[in-house]
Amino acid sequence: MDAATPETTSSDELARAGVQATGVVGSAQADVVPIAASSSPPEYSAPALDKALDILEVLSSADGPLSQADLAAAVGRSVSQIFRVVATLERRGYLFRDAQTGLYLLSTRLFDLAHRQEPLRSLVAAALPVMRRLADETRSSCNLSVYDADRMRVVCQVVSPSDFGFQVRVGALFPLQTTASGLVQLAFPTAVMPGAGHSAWGGDDAAQPTPARDAALAAIVSQGYLVRPDALQPGITDIVHPVLDTEGRAAVAVLTVPYVATSFSERTAEFVGERASIAARNIADSLLGTARSAAR
C-alpha cells in the first residue's frame, strides 16, 4: 500500500486505482491455520491494510508457497475479497508469484526497506568478519547471496584490498538458473524453493531442466562447490561455495569470490578456492553454532 493511502482505503478503491485482478490458482500442500479474529473491534478500521498484513504474516510462517485459495482460507476471507490486495502486494514486490504453479512466496522486499529481517541481520553479522579475513588472505573481493524467489540477492560484500578487483552492488539481483551462485543454490536447495532441487527452474524454456543440467548440479553436490568462468563478465572466474545448514544439505547462503586472474594477481585460483571453502564453513559455524557441530 502507498504511504499516502488513507486509512479508509477499500478493495473497491484499489480497483479504481487500476489494480488488475488475478484468477484463482491451484492449491498448495501446506497446512495453514486461519488467523483468529480479534475479540473486540478496532478503534479505527483499514480493511485493505488488514488484509495485506494478514497475508504477509501467513506467508512468513508457511512451510511453502501458497495459492490464493490457501491465502483466503488462512485469513478467513473469500478469494474475491483478497485478490486485489494480493495483486497489489505482488506488483509492489512483497510477494513473488511462480509463473508455472501460480503459487505465492514472500520476497525479501522488507529487507530492501530497512535490513530489519532478523535472519538476514544474523547472517550478515556472522559472515562479515569471516569475509574480511577472506578478502585480506586472497586479495580478492567476495560477496554473499541468498535465494530470493527465483533469483539470487547479494546481501553483503567485502571489497578487495588490492588496487584492482571485481565487485557487485549489495542488493543486486541475479538469475538463479544461469549464474554460478544460482547453480550452487539449486544444487543445495532449501525447503522454501518451489520444486526444490534440480527442478527449481524458472518459466523460460531455455532454462528448463535437462539431463545435462541435472548432471551439472549433481557434479556440484559431489564436488561441494563450483568454479567456472563468470557468465556475465569475461576474465572473471567465479569460485562459489555453499554455506550449509546443520545437516549439510541446504545452502542458507552462497559465498562467491569473483577471481580476477592477471599478471598482477597476488594469489592463485587454487589458493583462493581453498580459503573460500574454509570461509564458507566458518560462516556456517558462526551462524549455526553448536547445532551444526552436534549434527556432524
GUNUTI-625626 format. One record per residue (C-alpha): x, y, z. Coordinates in Angstrom, 3 decimals. Each point is the difference from the previous one (the first is absolute). Example, Ala and Ser with C-alpha at 12.3 -4.5 7.8 and 13.67 -1.06 7.14 Angstrom:
GUNUTI-625626
12.300  -4.500  7.800
1.370  3.440  -0.660
end
This chain:
GUNUTI-625626
0.000  0.000  0.000
1.265  3.517  -0.707
0.888  2.119  3.012
-2.473  2.609  -1.198
-2.913  -2.444  -0.090
-2.657  1.102  2.528
-1.081  -2.351  2.770
-3.411  -0.450  -1.573
1.428  -1.553  -3.181
-2.075  -2.967  -1.126
0.417  -2.693  -2.626
-2.397  1.920  -2.274
2.238  3.070  0.200
2.989  -2.155  -0.917
-1.922  -1.200  -3.026
-0.748  3.572  -1.066
3.711  0.783  0.326
0.662  -2.486  -2.790
1.038  -3.131  1.906
-0.595  -3.045  -2.181
-1.697  -3.071  1.392
1.447  -3.470  -0.298
-1.794  -3.315  -0.197
-0.098  -2.791  2.523
2.947  -2.391  -0.271
0.694  -3.539  1.141
0.277  -0.811  3.671
3.260  -0.603  1.899
0.805  -2.968  2.203
0.780  2.025  3.131
-2.277  -0.028  3.035
-0.976  3.538  0.925
-1.774  0.999  3.189
-2.522  2.815  -0.515
0.667  3.231  1.841
-2.322  0.429  2.937
-2.239  3.055  0.003
0.515  2.576  2.750
-2.435  -0.216  2.905
-0.684  3.740  -0.095
-0.371  2.297  -3.015
2.910  2.405  -0.645
-0.443  3.698  0.654
0.938  0.743  -3.606
-0.514  -2.255  -2.996
2.133  -0.399  -3.135
-1.350  -3.193  -1.604
2.384  -0.099  -2.969
3.019  0.541  2.238
-1.223  -2.693  2.397
-0.277  -2.460  -2.873
3.485  0.848  -1.261
1.601  -0.437  3.421
-1.884  -3.248  0.587
1.253  -1.368  -3.321
3.605  0.981  0.722
-0.179  -1.623  3.442
-1.477  -3.219  -1.392
2.677  -0.317  -2.675
2.791  0.788  2.465
-0.912  -3.070  2.058
-1.100  -2.353  -2.807
2.036  -3.110  -0.749
-0.117  0.641  -3.748
-1.634  2.046  -2.761
-3.774  0.525  0.187
-2.820  0.561  -2.464
-2.541  2.814  0.213
-2.537  -2.521  1.285
2.393  -1.040  2.785
0.635  3.642  0.909
-3.706  0.795  0.044
-0.716  -2.943  2.300
2.878  0.924  2.309
-1.183  3.592  0.489
-3.675  -0.926  0.227
-1.026  1.739  -3.220
-1.246  -0.997  -3.426
2.258  0.075  -3.045
-1.978  2.929  -1.405
0.694  1.978  3.194
3.772  -0.375  -0.179
0.959  -0.264  -3.655
0.508  3.761  -0.542
2.112  0.247  3.137
2.074  -2.999  -1.122
0.462  1.592  -3.420
1.158  3.240  1.613
2.471  -1.790  2.274
1.369  -1.856  -3.019
0.260  3.198  -2.054
1.844  1.754  2.839
2.457  -2.887  0.327
-1.051  -1.362  3.387
-1.249  -3.245  -1.542
1.434  -2.148  -2.758
-2.358  -2.055  -2.172
1.506  -3.074  -1.653
-0.804  0.162  -3.714
-0.433  -3.759  -0.321
-1.987  -0.890  3.133
-1.724  3.302  0.727
0.972  -0.368  3.666
1.169  2.899  2.157
3.136  0.476  2.083
1.098  2.821  2.266
2.901  1.911  -1.588
2.774  1.865  1.822
-1.514  3.400  -0.782
-0.085  0.746  3.739
3.769  -0.421  -0.030
0.161  2.699  -2.660
-1.898  2.384  2.262
2.011  -0.156  3.159
2.306  -3.032  0.328
-2.135  -0.989  2.968
-0.703  -3.645  -0.716
1.726  -1.780  2.860
1.280  -3.034  -1.963
1.773  2.245  -2.510
1.382  2.226  2.742
1.398  -3.036  1.785
1.410  -1.408  -3.234
1.776  3.241  -0.915
1.348  0.392  3.547
1.387  -3.543  -0.096
1.417  0.324  -3.507
1.699  3.399  -0.077
2.962  -0.720  2.334
0.726  -3.232  -1.869
-0.338  1.704  -3.374
2.376  2.786  1.026
2.639  -2.605  0.878
-0.663  -1.776  -3.294
0.448  3.220  -1.984
3.247  0.757  1.823
1.370  -3.529  -0.549
-0.989  -0.285  -3.650
0.382  3.669  -1.008
-3.371  -0.416  -1.706
-3.499  1.329  0.493
-2.654  -2.391  1.275
-3.769  0.141  0.356
-2.797  -1.938  1.667
-3.354  -0.612  -1.654
-3.274  -1.635  1.022
-2.936  -1.496  -1.858
-2.745  2.547  -0.699
-2.920  -1.546  -1.897
1.521  -1.012  -3.360
3.129  2.144  0.356
3.139  0.408  2.086
0.299  3.198  2.038
3.369  1.324  1.183
-0.339  0.821  3.716
3.566  0.974  0.885
3.394  0.516  -1.599
3.610  0.689  0.917
2.095  1.816  -2.608
3.481  -1.157  -0.996
2.805  1.773  1.861
2.047  -0.137  -3.225
0.166  2.852  -2.468
-2.337  -1.863  -2.345
-2.828  -2.485  0.383
-3.603  -0.722  -0.893
-2.988  0.893  2.123
-3.797  0.003  -0.121
-2.613  2.211  1.610
-1.527  -1.163  3.284
-3.667  -0.641  -0.731
0.673  -0.947  -3.632
-2.092  -2.831  -1.450
1.355  -2.667  -2.352
-1.698  -2.864  -1.863
-0.255  -3.248  1.903
0.372  -2.322  -2.970
2.950  1.508  -1.872
2.404  1.355  2.620
2.555  -1.976  1.976
-1.487  1.021  3.350
-3.468  -0.987  -1.217
1.185  -3.414  -1.178
1.603  -0.689  3.366
-3.253  1.027  1.710
-1.929  -2.345  -2.308
2.418  -2.809  0.799
-0.564  0.513  3.737
-3.670  1.107  0.072
-1.888  1.267  3.025
-3.474  -1.181  0.968
-1.620  3.284  -1.060
1.133  -0.287  -3.617
-2.925  -1.049  -2.214
0.781  -3.368  -1.556
3.112  -0.011  2.177
3.071  -1.443  -1.589
0.738  -0.869  -3.587
-3.498  0.946  -1.166
-0.051  3.505  1.506
0.389  1.761  -3.347
-1.846  3.097  -1.146
-2.584  0.315  -2.723
2.446  0.648  -2.858
0.139  -3.106  -2.213
3.722  0.545  -0.535
0.525  -0.346  3.744
-2.048  -3.160  0.465
1.719  -3.038  1.532
1.734  -2.372  -2.398
2.104  -3.120  0.588
3.104  2.163  -0.507
-1.120  2.545  2.596
-0.982  -2.721  2.464
3.440  -1.548  -0.486
1.613  3.405  0.587
-1.879  0.445  3.275
0.882  -3.519  1.077
3.656  0.786  -0.711
-0.196  3.108  2.189
-1.460  -2.072  2.844
2.717  -2.629  -0.419
2.802  2.573  -0.090
-1.564  2.254  2.627
0.662  3.236  -1.892
0.166  1.556  -3.478
2.810  1.707  -1.911
-0.800  1.336  -3.461
0.401  3.073  -2.227
-2.492  2.722  0.852
-2.996  -0.045  -2.343
-0.252  3.806  -0.150
3.551  1.344  0.391
2.868  -1.283  -2.211
3.267  -0.503  1.862
-1.710  -0.815  3.313
0.021  -3.487  1.507
-2.756  -0.612  2.542
1.126  -2.080  2.978
-3.210  -0.904  1.820
-0.584  -1.924  3.235
-3.277  -0.678  1.822
-0.521  0.996  3.618
-1.733  -3.179  1.117
-2.626  -0.635  2.654
0.410  -2.298  3.006
-0.629  -3.108  -2.105
2.403  1.055  -2.737
-2.664  -0.266  -2.695
-1.504  3.459  -0.552
1.820  3.253  -0.710
-1.201  2.750  2.329
2.221  2.338  -2.044
2.597  -0.145  -2.770
3.512  1.469  0.249
1.583  1.196  -3.258
3.511  1.211  -0.751
0.126  1.620  -3.482
3.641  -0.814  -0.679
1.917  2.210  -2.432
3.000  -1.770  -1.521
2.577  2.444  -1.362
3.764  0.408  0.120
-0.592  2.184  3.080
-1.989  -2.652  1.900
1.517  -0.650  3.415
-1.654  -3.388  0.586
-0.722  -3.046  -2.133
-3.541  -1.202  -0.686
0.790  -3.221  1.895
1.033  1.933  3.101
-3.097  2.200  -0.210
-2.218  -3.080  -0.329
1.518  -1.607  3.097
-0.467  3.142  2.080
-3.561  0.476  -1.291
-0.879  -3.554  1.043
1.282  0.645  3.518
-1.826  3.345  0.132
-3.344  -1.574  -0.995
0.350  -2.563  2.796
0.995  2.696  2.482
-3.047  2.095  -0.901
-2.249  -3.024  0.524
1.653  -0.780  3.345
-0.358  3.615  1.133
-3.619  0.195  -1.122
-1.205  -3.426  1.126
2.348  -0.579  2.923
-0.394  -3.082  2.150
-2.921  -1.333  -2.005
2.272  -0.457  -3.016
2.832  -1.520  2.038
-2.384  -2.487  1.621
-1.374  -1.047  -3.398
3.425  -0.989  -1.348
end
